[in-house]
Amino acid sequence: MTSHIVPFSVIEQTIKRGMAADSPKVLFQYLDTSEAYAEQIGISDAYDLFKRVYQVLLETVCDASVPMHWRELCLDTIHRPLMQLKRFVITEQDALEYFRLEHELRALSHYFMSSKHS
């Protein structure tokens, strides 16, 4: 994972700050790259990677300083890392963690996105 941290983190910062708000392909490239990379690493690292991608998108959705259309796109695509995380649910503890993430997404997206028409 080390060889991909610098470019990956640069893309993450671009997404989090909405610096590519007029270039949705940046977001899709980030998602595609994370999925391709996860195929090459171990299960534990892949889980951590998808959780990281989920967190980046969730933080972006919740950031009112980012353009609304970018936040909406991040919300529309957050299901991709979340569905990848669902593949790792094996134990009851895994299921609890997954449902916590789903609940967090519902609660925060409702709170931060409900005022978009204000």
C-alpha angles and dihedrals in degrees: 000000000000096000090057100043099089099048091036092051091048090055089047092054090048090053095043093051094043090237091145096042091136093047111066090173088074089062093045091048089053092051094044092048093050091050093047092047092048088060089062101048136064125279096256093049091046090052090050091048094052091046089052092050090048091051093049091053094044092050089050092050089052097047110100091192090067118085111269095234090056092048090050091051090050090050091049091053101038089093089075098068090034091056090047089053090051089062088065095058107117108133131045088253090055090051092050091051092048093049089048089056091048091049091047090052094049094047098044097041090050091049097044099036100040091078094054093108095049 
